Amino acid sequence: MTNTDKDIIKKVNIVLEKIDKFFHDIEPSLKNAISRDKYFEQHPEITDHKNFNFSLSADNIIEQKNPYNVAGCTGRAKLFSKYAKEVGLKDFSIVATAKKEDIKNKNSGKMIDGHQLVSIKLSDGLHMIDPGKGKTYEKAQIEGVCKVGENIDAVGYNKKDYVISAILEPSEYDNIKTYQQMENLYLRCGFNAGINKIKEKYANKIIANRLFQSENE
């Protein structure tokens, strides 16, 4: 039985509602949600701050009741994946995006600012949503073309300052445990962009040679 767009969106809404309820049960007001730094102050047993939120699985987040900002967009995407499987939602992927300026200055030693989204496959193609943006498909939607190398407004500042670095199967994304693994994904877009430029260069050269040959035949 083929799911219609309406069926898919209904399942997406169930997942988003579950995520929203989970975090609101921990913190009634997400506008005043505890910061990750403050959380670390309250939990001195956590020593690896750089990798902590990347290391969390969906089950970790649920069992430990990690708050909204502590789980971060990486954790929220993993929660989406878990809940989606529970309701039978299959045609979705995880979209890794990164701030273009940070990729440009990747050798500065600064962590790359990334934001993880989810893409849903509907009858007219892929549509992106932010699992932490709202509890309905309509509110969670992110405008833009879901394609590696595309510039999008990933965090809602009305500017396309993020680039889609990778589109992953949920199982691949669930295996991410460290910041370095995430950074490797963020930098994929730079690699792909370079390859595409090379392809374009050689494609244009081939076309030019063909035209030259046809004019001299």
SVG drawing of the C-alpha trace seen along z (x, -y; Angstrom):
<svg xmlns="http://www.w3.org/2000/svg" viewBox="-4 -38 48 40">
<polyline fill="none" stroke="black" stroke-width="0.4" points="0.0,0.0 1.4,-3.3 1.3,-6.2 -0.2,-9.4 1.3,-12.8 -1.5,-13.3 -0.6,-10.0 3.1,-10.9 2.4,-14.4 0.1,-12.9 2.9,-10.6 5.4,-13.6 3.0,-15.5 2.8,-12.6 6.6,-12.5 7.0,-16.3 4.3,-16.3 6.2,-13.5 9.5,-15.5 7.8,-18.7 6.1,-16.9 9.3,-15.2 11.2,-18.5 8.3,-20.5 7.9,-17.8 11.5,-18.5 11.3,-22.3 7.8,-23.9 9.3,-27.0 11.7,-26.3 12.2,-30.0 14.0,-29.9 15.6,-26.5 18.9,-25.8 22.0,-26.4 24.5,-23.6 27.2,-25.5 24.9,-25.8 24.0,-22.2 27.7,-21.2 28.1,-23.3 25.4,-21.3 26.9,-18.0 30.7,-18.1 30.9,-14.4 30.6,-15.3 34.2,-16.1 34.1,-15.8 32.1,-18.9 33.1,-18.9 31.7,-15.5 28.9,-15.2 25.8,-16.1 27.2,-14.3 27.7,-11.1 24.1,-11.0 21.8,-8.4 18.0,-8.9 17.8,-6.3 20.4,-8.2 18.4,-11.5 15.2,-9.8 16.8,-7.9 18.8,-10.8 16.0,-13.4 18.5,-15.7 17.0,-19.1 16.3,-20.8 19.6,-22.8 21.7,-20.0 20.4,-17.5 20.9,-20.1 19.8,-19.8 22.0,-16.7 20.1,-15.0 16.7,-16.2 17.3,-14.7 18.2,-11.4 15.0,-11.6 13.0,-12.2 14.6,-9.1 13.6,-6.9 10.0,-8.2 9.6,-8.0 10.5,-4.3 8.0,-3.7 5.1,-5.2 6.2,-3.6 7.6,-6.7 10.2,-5.5 10.9,-8.0 13.0,-10.5 16.7,-11.4 18.9,-13.5 20.2,-16.7 23.5,-18.1 24.0,-21.8 26.9,-24.1 27.6,-27.8 29.3,-28.8 31.6,-31.3 32.9,-28.6 33.6,-26.2 35.5,-29.0 37.6,-29.5 37.9,-25.8 41.5,-26.1 40.9,-28.7 40.5,-26.0 36.9,-27.1 34.2,-24.5 32.0,-24.7 28.5,-25.9 26.1,-23.3 22.4,-22.7 20.8,-19.3 17.4,-19.0 15.2,-16.3 14.0,-15.8 10.7,-14.1 10.0,-12.6 6.6,-13.6 5.1,-13.1 6.7,-16.3 10.2,-15.7 12.1,-16.3 10.9,-18.8 12.9,-19.9 11.8,-20.4 13.5,-21.4 12.5,-18.9 13.0,-21.5 11.0,-24.3 7.4,-23.3 5.0,-20.4 3.4,-20.5 4.8,-19.9 3.6,-23.4 5.4,-25.1 8.6,-23.0 9.1,-23.6 12.4,-25.0 12.4,-26.7 14.9,-25.7 16.1,-22.9 17.2,-19.8 20.4,-19.1 24.0,-18.9 25.7,-22.3 22.5,-24.3 22.5,-27.5 19.6,-27.7 18.2,-29.6 18.6,-26.7 18.1,-28.6 15.5,-31.2 17.5,-34.5 16.2,-35.3 19.5,-34.7 21.0,-31.8 24.1,-31.5 24.1,-27.7 25.0,-25.1 23.7,-21.6 26.8,-19.4 25.3,-15.9 22.0,-14.0 22.2,-10.8 20.3,-7.7 19.0,-7.6 21.2,-4.5 24.3,-6.3 23.5,-9.4 22.8,-7.3 26.4,-6.1 27.8,-9.7 29.4,-9.8 31.9,-12.7 32.3,-16.2 35.0,-15.2 32.7,-12.8 30.2,-15.7 32.8,-18.1 33.8,-15.6 30.2,-15.7 30.2,-19.5 33.3,-19.7 31.8,-17.3 30.1,-20.2 33.5,-21.8 34.8,-18.6 31.7,-18.1 31.8,-21.8 35.4,-21.3 34.5,-18.1 31.6,-19.8 33.7,-22.7 36.2,-20.3 33.4,-18.4 31.9,-21.6 35.3,-22.8 35.9,-19.6 32.3,-19.4 32.7,-22.9 36.0,-22.0 34.5,-18.9 31.6,-21.0 34.0,-23.6 36.1,-21.0 32.9,-19.5 31.8,-22.9 35.3,-23.6 35.3,-20.2 31.9,-20.7 32.7,-24.1 35.8,-22.7 34.2,-19.6"/>
</svg>
